[in-house]
């Protein structure tokens, strides 16, 4: 089995070595309805990020999540520090986890982080969200990671139903 799938399954296992009820089949099936539904759940982004690692594009999810966290910062001093970190890690040319955004957006952020606000990364975050939604998300739905998770949860649900019927 693929290492990322093994890691993912271990994340959702309990002491009996079954995929635990932290995540339900219904929730996992809802992820296929829309990218927005995937991102709105507790475990959807975790599973999706695991998939993005297999595509070597997990920097998109890391940036998106970092932006969500950044927006909640109230302290201006901490916001300045975090804005600089985000810029160095994701935005500046040749950044370690450089995201795919166009030059005007990159230049706009360069200006905005001089006096950062809660929304100085919004445009880049929207672009990254659209990249994930349009490019990686359709492949995720047919990926081994997603299909294996559905299969495992379906099999678990079936065995639970069978055990209840036997009693």
Buried (B, 14 or more C-beta within 10 A) or exposed (E): EEEBBEEBBEBBBEEEEBBEEEBBBEBBEBBBEEBEBBBEBEBBBBBBBBBBBBEEBBBBBBBBBBBEEBBEBEEEEEBBEBBEEBBEBBBBEEBEBBBEBEEEBBEBBEEBBEEBEBEBBBBBBBBBBEBBBEBBBEEBBEBBBBEBBBEBBEEBBEEEEEEEEEE
